[in-house]
Amino acid sequence: MATVVLNPSSIVVVAGWESGGSTASELDKDETSNQWVGNFGVTAKMTLELDNFDNTGVASIDQVQTTFVAYLGNARSGTITATTNILNGGTGLYSENISVTVNGAAFATYNETARTTSDGSTAWSDTVIDALRLEVLFATPAGKTYVQQAYVTVTFTESGYSHDVCGLAAASINKVNSLATANIGKINNT
């Protein structure tokens, strides 16, 4: 299985942020030079439009999972509840509460449950994934919310051959001298 990260491409709604909250790319996966800081004692909210998914060479979309990197600051102990919502445009698909801790004022990674269907029974589709939005609400804390990253990871199965042949990408091979797909692993790359 392969994965692709859908980073925030634009901001739909923001509220309750003391700093940050104006540039979506500040929350990209592996971005560590920026942080959004929530106002003290205020619920901080973000709703983000995500990158489109390129379904070229994709046989099936196996799961979607939300991730954010955060901590509760300006507090000695405790947790806050972060409610993550996966939206299809404005329609809610999944919602989950995650407890964010002080964590010694160090960022920690929080993952929502991996979702294998778009609505509990229907397989994910490129159309649904291209309309995904990520919403996170950090409940009113006894401190400030610090957020560094927020994104969605899509896990998928590639179509085509599962082996490279003479340096040609597996997904680019339709047929090699009429050899069946199931036998392509037998070709010697030398």
ABEGO torsion letter per residue (X at the ends): XBBBBBBBABBABBBGBABEGABAAAABBGBAABBBBBBBGBBBBBBBBBBBBBABGBABBABBBBBBBBBBBGBABEBBBBBBBBBBEABBABBBBBBBBAGGGBBBBBBBBBBABAAGABBBBAAAAAABBBBBBBBBBABBBBBABBBBBBBBBBBEBABBBGGBBAAABABBGGBBAAAAAABBAX
